[in-house]
């Protein structure tokens, strides 16, 4: 694969750069979903971009670039989480982040409590459900979510329904 990257012509490199720039929000959303510590998040975003670059020679332009990008980004993020055993470190950073968000909203204690509860629910989700939630909140279709995560459309629908119920139960 490295040979394919090395042999990419200038136009292919430029095309990749333009596509990455156009869809860079995907990289940041995935990184923010799987790493809450700013240093870990930056490392993860950089690793996602590197893996996208390595995989680009195999990209099939007849397929959706954003779907391809999500698939790679989520696989890199899930691998990152598996190799990282710093869950406590993420929790500390998460508390600071939520406090900042609550301050931006006027420091409302109720809002801060709701944000903490929601973030706790999200932090407790397994990797697949976290990816599912991210893609669902991005308004991706069940079919596209299935393509990205390697699930059937009906399985995505069932998982989303269960995930919504779990979040409702955990927040009530």
N, C-alpha and C positions, 0 to 999 in steps of 0.2 A: 504494500500500500504506500509506503514512503516513496518508492520509485514513481508511483503514479502522481504523487504530490509534487515531487521534484521535476517531473516532466510536464507539468501544467504550463501552458503558454500564458503569455501576458494577458490575453483576453479572458481566459478562464479565471485567472487570479483576480482580475478586475471585476468580473461578473460575480465571483464569490464575495468580494468586498462590498459590492453594491447590495447584494441580497442580504448579507449579514447586517449591514447598516439599516436596511429597510425593516428588518425583522428583529432588531437587537432587543426589543422589549421582551421577547420570548426568553432570551438568555437571562435577563435580569429578573423576570418573574419566577422562573424556575429556581434561580440561585436564591432569591428571597424566600421562596417556599421551603427550601431544604437546608438553608444555613442562615441562622439569625445573627451570628456574630459577624461584624463587618469584615474582619480579616478572612474568616472562612468563606463568607459570601463572595468576596473579591477573588479568592483562590478558585472557588467553584465556577464563577463566571468565566475566568480565564481558562480553566480546564475544559469547560463546555465549548468555548470558542476554538480551542486547539483541536478538540475531537471533531468538531464540525469541519475544520480545515482539512484534517486527515481523511475524513469520510467524503469530502466533496467530490473527488474524482469518480465516486460510485453513485452520485446523485443522479436520478433519472428525471430529467426536466419535464417529462410528461406527467409527473406526479406533483402534488402541491408541495412547494418548498417549506411552508410553515408546518405542515404535518411531518415532513421529514426532519425538520429542525427540532420540533417538540420531541419526537421519538428519541433522537440522539441526546438532546439536553436532559430529558428525564432519565434515560439510562445512565448517563454520566452522574447525575445527581443521586440516583439511587445507589450507585456504586460508591459514591463519595460518603453517603450516610453509612453504608455497610462498613467502610474502612475507618470511620471516625467513631471514637468511643467517648466523645466529649459532650454528652447530652447535658450534663450539669452546667457546662460553660454556656451552652445555648440558652438555658433557662435564665441565667443572670442577664445576658444581653437582651433577652426578650422582655424582661421586666423593665429595663431602661427604655427600650423602644416604646413599649406601651405607655409608660409614664410620659414620654415626649409627645406621643399622639394625643393623650388625654389633655396635656398642657396646651397643645395647639387648639384644642376644642374648648378652651376656657377652663380646664381643670375640673370639669364636672365629675364629681365622685361616682355618680351612677354610670356615666359613659366609661370612665376608667374601669369600673368593675365589670361592665359588659365586655369591654375589649379584652380584659384579662381572662374572662371566662371563655370567650371565643378562641383566643389564642391557645388556651390550655387544651381545648377540645381539638384544635388543629394539630397541636404538638403531639397529642395522643394517638393520632391517626397513623396507621401503617403507611408504608411508602406508596402503595397502589391507591389507597383512598385519598391520600394527600394529592397525588397527581390527578386523580379523578376530579377532586374538588377544584383544583386549579384550572383544569380544562373546562369544567362546567361553568365556572365563574367567568371564563373567557368567552362564553356563549358559543363554544364549539358544539357541533352537532354530535349526537350519539354515534353516528357512523364514523365521524372524524376521530372522536375520542377512542373508539374501538380500533381504528387503524393505528393510532399512535401507541396505544397500550397493548395491542395484540389481543383484544377481546372482541366477542361478537357484539353486535348492536343491541341485542336483547339483554345480554349480560351487563352491558353498560347501563341500560335503562334500569335494570333491577338493582345494580350496585348504587346508582344515584338515588333511587328511591329509599333504599336502606340507609344510605349516608345522610340524607335529609332527616329521616326519622331519628337517627342516632344523634344528630346535632340538636334537633328539637328536644329530645329527651335529656341530653347532657346540659342544655342551657336552661331547662325549666326547673 
